[in-house]
Every structure is written in C-alpha cells, then in structure tokens.
Amino acid sequence: MSARPDKGARARERQALRPGVEFEFERLVLSRDHPRSVVTRLLVERAEKGGWELVRVRISSDGTRRVVLRRRIIRQRATLPA
C-alpha cells in the first residue's frame, strides 16, 4: 500500500494516563493526495495487526489528515520473590 507516511511525518511517544496504565502514541500526517478509502484501509491494517486504536483524526483546511493512534503498553511484573 502506498499510503505510508513520510519518514519525518511519524512521531512516537509514551505517556501514563492513569497510574498503572501506560500508552504508546503514534502521530501520522497523511497527505490529501490519499483517498479516504486508502486511509481507512491503512488505519484498519494498523489496528488489526499492530494493536493500535484511533484517538483522533484532524483534517486541516488544506486537506492534510493528522492522525493520533495509541496502544496499551503491557508491563510484566516479576511474580517470584527475589
């Protein structure tokens, strides 16, 4: 699929929204040249294969789509005493 964002158009960050719950965020900037169906397919693919969920889509006046995705970070705790 050719709707991949440019290398500089991605950003990832980690953030704890509540104690014990941590999310990883990814920001994408998609050009207005990509049709809606292609963008939808790209986001569905990321959700199904990468575990991402859609947080926000903003469409600028020039047609650029700014998308924010998130996924939960699962931390494993040691169960045996040291």
ZISULMO-V894406 format. One record per pair of residues at least 24 apart in sequence whose ideal C-beta (glycine too) atoms are under 6 Angstrom apart, sorted by sequence separation. I is the first residue (numbers start at 0). J is the second residue. D is the distance in Angstrom with one decimal. If there is no record, write none. Layout:
i=I j=J d=D
i=I j=J d=D
This chain:
i=4 j=28 d=5.9
i=4 j=29 d=5.9
i=2 j=33 d=4.7
i=31 j=62 d=2.9
i=31 j=63 d=5.8
i=2 j=37 d=4.6
i=29 j=64 d=4.3
i=28 j=65 d=5.6
i=2 j=41 d=4.7
i=27 j=66 d=4.4
i=26 j=67 d=5.5
i=25 j=68 d=4.7
i=24 j=69 d=5.0
i=22 j=69 d=4.6
i=23 j=70 d=5.5
i=22 j=71 d=5.8
i=23 j=72 d=5.5
i=21 j=72 d=4.4
